Structure formats: structure tokens, C-alpha cells
Amino acid sequence: MAAPSTTALRVVPAVPSVPPASTTLPPLPRTPRPSRTVRRATGAPPLAFPSSPAIYPWLSRRFSSGEATLWVGPARATEALLELLYAGVVARGGRLSLLEGANRFHPYRIAERMRALGVDPETALERIRLARAFTAYQMVALVDRWGREVRAHPPSLLVAHELPTLFFESEFPEEERAPLLRYTARCLARIARATRTPLLLTSSSGLAGFPGLAEEGPRLFDLVRLAQGPAGLRLEAYGEATTMQLLHRPDGQRGLEEYGGDPAEGVTAWAGRYRPIGRRSRSG
């Protein structure tokens, strides 16, 4: 799947669809929160995103200090969006602490995203501290030690990518799956509370694929569903009842933003009044 275009974007307010009956969502907090500068632990760098393209301001509203944001959707769509996220956080001087459960970290693709934002990828990639696990037991050990790692190297954002994957491999004992995943969920809750750092969780199978996350995991600030369609990637956030559509752009197609200036300068809306734009028309 080609990575979604970051220049052809459409933000559409909408009422989210009702989640499947098999998925139980923890209540999203509606009460006012203190400012993030008050809630963040001392020494932890602030979480910031570039102001452009439009995906970054939209993503920035999905996170809260000491709480979790859950992304649910197809693995390949999630990976493409994560690459955008990593590049955006690092471009603003942030740091990431990443637990990789599916072995799907692509530094060369992330480097290309960084170059597009005007960032030197050779130094920027050093701001991502990555830990991989190749067995479920290794993953439990890494989650158990994550708090110490975060205190030693304070990040702007914690990312737990597809942690349940290893627990569903055929050789893993089924009777150990739920207890260990519940323990993992409790560890994540403890780390988010103690460090006051935003936490991003991804789970392609949602809450149903992560036993204990809803009941014993970190407080859920927002849930974003990713859906791949013919036009592009649709992101649906439940916290604010809003969506973001990332539209595919065919190879070779150029956008108005590439020509400089105000993209709306030479555009006349349908049924709008004609106004001169200082350009000579030509026939043909």
C-alpha cells in the first residue's frame, strides 16, 4: 500500500459510527483538564507537532499527558500513519520511546518523511529510542522495565506498537495469554501515570485483542479508528467526534501548494462571482 499523501487533505466534522457490539470502549473523559504544562513530569520535553500539513494539528489534539490514545485499524495503514507521526514529533525537537511488538519499524521510510519536513534524518533518527521483542516473554520484561528507561531518557511520546502480536503466535500457551496481557496493561497504566507522558497504543484487533486493556490499562483519552478506502485513509476520532480524510494522489499529480503563494488565490468556487486573478487566459 502506498503511503497516504500528506498534501491532499480534507478535514470533515462528523458523528462517528457506532463501534461493533463486541467492542467495549472505556468512557472517554469529558471533564476539563489542567494544561499540559502543569500535568507533565519535570524534565519530560513537551509534545509538539509541525503546523503543516493539516494532519499534524489534527493529531496533536488526540493526545493528553499521562493518558493513552488507542489506534485501531489495518496494520499497513497504521504503519504509514506512524511514520508521519514519528517524523512530525522529531521535526519539532521531540523524542520518542518505542516498544515494537510486530517488528515493523522502517527507518528509511521515516527518514524520507523527515527530509520532506526539512529535517536531517541522520541526527533526527537518534531521537527515537527503539526496543524490539521477539517473544511474548521478552515483551513482558521490556514493559516491566519501560518505566526505568523513560526516567533515564525522558521522551515526548510513548509508543506501544502492536504489543499483543507475540502473545497470539501459535506456539504461545493460550492459558498464559490473558494473564500476561492483563499484567502488561497494568504496567502501561503505571508508566503513563508515573511519567505523565502521552502514550500511543496501536492494536489492529482493537480492545478485544488486548485482554485487560479496557479494565486495567491506562486511562483512555481518545480512540481513533483507521479505515482504508478507495479514496484514501479515513481517521475517525471518538473523543471529539471528528474525522480526517487523507486522500491518495496519483503518481505525477501536482497540488496547488507546490506553486507557492496562497493556494486559493487562483480558485473560483462553483457558482461564485468572477474575480480577476492577474493571469492571462489562453484557449486550447
N, C-alpha and C positions, 0 to 999 in steps of 0.2 A: 504494500500500500504506500503510495507516495505521501510524503509529509504534507499536512494541510498548509495552504497558503496563509501567510501572516499579513498579507497586504489587502486581500479581498475579504473584508469582514462586514458582518451585519449584526447589530445588537437589537434583539427583539424582545420587549417585555411580554411575558406570557404567564399563564397559570399552569404550573407543572402538572403533568399527568399523574394519575393515582398510581403509586407503586404496586407491584404484584402482591396478591394477598399473602404469599408465602414469605414476604419480607416484612419484618417488624422494624420500624425505624424508631430510634430513641427520640424523644421530643427535642426539637431544636429550640435553644434558649431564645426568648423574646424580650427579656428584661434588658434595660440599658446596661452597658458595660463601662467600667472605667477606661480611660485612654490607654493605649498600648504601652506608652512610655511608663505609666505607673505600674502596669501588670508585669512588665518584662523583668527578668532577673538581671541583676547588676553584672555588667561585663558581656552580656549577650548582644551582638550587633542587631540593629533594627532590620526588619524585613521590608525591603523596598523593591519596586519594580520600575522599569522604564515607563515613560508616559506614552510611548508609541512603539509598536502598533496597538490597536484598541484592545487586543486580548489581554494585555498586561494590567491595565486599570480594572478590567472585569475580574481577573484572577485575584488581584490584591484584596478585593472585598470578600473573598472566600476564606480568609484565614484570621485566626484570633490567638493571641498569646495563651499558652497553657491549655489549649483545646485542640481537637482533631478535626480535620476535614477529610471526608471519605470520597474517593473517586471510584465509580463503578462503571465498567464498560468493557468493550473488547480490548484484548491485550495490546494489539498493534496500535489502536487509536490512542490508548493511554500512553504508550511509549513515545509516540510522536509528540503528544502534548507535554510530557515530562521533559523532553529535550528543549522545548520552548521555555518551560519553567526554569530549568537549570540555567540556561543561558541568560534569562532575564534577571534572576536573582544575582548571579555572579557579575553581570554587567553593571549593577549598582553597588558593587563592593561587598555583597553579601557572601555568606559561607553556608555550605550545605553539609549535613551529616546524613549519609545514605546507607540504609540497610537493604541490600539487594537479595531478594529471595528467589528470583526467576532467572538470574544470570543474563540480564538483558540490558546492560549498560553499554552504550556505543559512544566512546569518546570522540571519534572522528566526526560523527554526525553532530554532536553537541558543539564541537569546535567550529563547524560551519555556521551553526546558529550564532555563536559568539562573534565570528567575523562579520556577519550581517549586521550586528549591533555595534560594530566598531571596536570590538574588544580583542586584545591579543590572546588567543586561546592557550598559548604555551604557558603563560603565567596564570590565566584565569582558571584553568582546569585544576590548578593546585588548591583552589578554594573548595573543592569537592572532596570530602573525606569519605571513601567508599569501603564498606565491609561486605564481603560475599560469604554465603554459606552454601555448602554442597550436600549437607544432610540436615534433617529436621533438628537433630540433637545439637548440631553446631549453631543452628539458628537460635535455639533457646538460650544457649550460652552467650551468644552475641547480644541478644536483647537484654539478658540479665546484666551484662557489663556496659550497656549503652550509656547509662547514667554517668558512670565514671568518665567515659570518653567525652561526653558532652561538657562535663565540668572542666576537663582539661583543655578542650578545644571548643569554646562556645560557638555554636552555629546560629545563623539567622533562621534556618528552617530545618526541621527533622523530616526525613522522607523514609517511609517503610513501604517498599515496593513488593507487593505480592508475597507477603510473608507466609501465607498458608500453603503455597505451592508444594513445598517439600514434604509437608505433612500428608499430602494426598497421593504420594507416589505408591506404586503397587506393593513395594516391599516393606512399607512402613506399617507397624502394627496398628490395626484400626482401633483397638481398645485404648491405645495411648493418645490418639489424635485429639479428642475433645479436651481431656485434662491438660495436655501440654499447651494447646492453643488458648485455653482459658487462663493458664498461668502467663502466657505471652501477653494476653490482653491486659492483665493486671499490671504487668511490668510496664507496658506502654502508658497506662494511666498514671502510674507513679512517676515516670520520667517526665511526662508532659506537665504534671502539677509541680514537680520539684524544680524544673528548669525554666518554667514559664515561657517556653518556646513553642511556636506553632508547629503542629505535627500533621503531615500529609500521609494518609493511608490509601493504598490502592488495593482493590480486591475485585477481580474480574467476575467473581460469583457473588459479590455483594456481602451483606451481613450473614446470609445463610452459609456462606463458605468460610466463615471465620467464627466458629463457636466461642461464645463468651464475650465477643467484642461489644455487642449491644448492652449486655448486662453488667460487665465488669471492666470494660475498656475505658479509654479516656472520654471525657465529656465531648459530645459531638456538636461542633459549631455549624457545620454545613455538610450537605451531601450533594454531590454533583454526578449526574448520570451522563455518560458519553454514548452517543448513538451515531453510527456511521451510516450515512445515506448517500443517494446518488449525487446530491449536490455538494456534499462535504460532511464535516463533522459538526454535530449538534451537541452543545453542552447545556444541560438543564440543572439549575441550582435551586434547591428547595428552600434554602434559608431566606432568600429574597424573592422567590417566585419569578425568576428571570432566566432568559436563555441567551446563549451566544452561538451564532452560526459561523463556522469557518468554511468558506466556500473554496472549492477546488478551482484552480486557474489552469487552463490548458497550457501545455508547453508552448512557449513563444509568445503567449499573450501578454501584452503590456498594460499596466494600470496607469490611471491619471497621475498618481503620486510620483511616478518616475519622471514627469516632465517639469517638476518644480513648481513653486508658487502655490496658490490656493486651488485645490482640485475642482472646486465648484465655480471657479471664475468663468470658464467657458461652457458651462452647462445650463441649459434651459429646461426646466421641468415640463412635463406634459401639461398642455393647456395653460402654460404660464405665459406672461407677457414677454414679448421680444425685447431684448435689450442689446445694444451694441457691445461687442467684446473686443473691438480693435483688431480683428483678424479678417483678412480678405477671404471671401468665399471663392470657390472655384467649381466649375462644372466638371462632370465626368464621373 
